């Protein structure tokens, strides 16, 4: 379930969206055609990551490999397996930008379908999903949450959980300090930026956790989240992300 302190916002937002849809038919965020927030034509243009990936971090490679060079060099705990639904290109890039920066939380529902499609049914998720105890979205710091009004990763995770029937436990992971935006930072700067930025509740102890985020670039943020959960006693961490750079 969504955290109780955030539940009223989501109920109000859903009601507002339904009322607005009655008055003003929804438009596609990419092509502006009426009828859907992401029309069928644009949805078909979203590029899946495909099978040529690092089997560990899920990012595209020239050919499928057990571990990419970055994963081979990683020494600290990270999600055991990460998979990414699609490439961060048009029209998905436009939809994610609108969700995050243009006050379009209603886009989370259609975008979460790509996460759902990624795990049902596919390797390795037919083995992983039965072991999952809880789903945790990558959290925003309180200051950024207040400014935006919602956490886009939490909205995606909520829609995902409603479909696959897994418990959402947003309160189990907290961003304890504000961090600089990762956009424009190098891989090393990204890792330093989020180092020790997260703290996990003792509730994760003994649990298998699935982390969900919107954009997965170098993996620094999800790695920092995994470290916090492992430190608090989580037994296994897996990750899902909506998009990654081409």
Secondary structure, 3 states (H helix, E strand, C coil): CCCHHHHHHHHHHHHHHHHHHHHCCCECCCCCCECCCCCHHHHHHCCECCCCEECCCCCECCCCECCCHHHHHCCCCCCCEEEEEEECCCCHHHHHHHHHHCCCCCHHHHHHHHHHHHHCCCCCHHHHHHHCCEEEECCCCHHHHHHHCCCHHHHHHHHHHHHHCCCECHHHEEECCCCCCCCCCCHHHHHHHHCCCEEECHHHCCCEEEEEEEECCCCHHHHHHHHHHHHCCCCEEEEEEEEECC
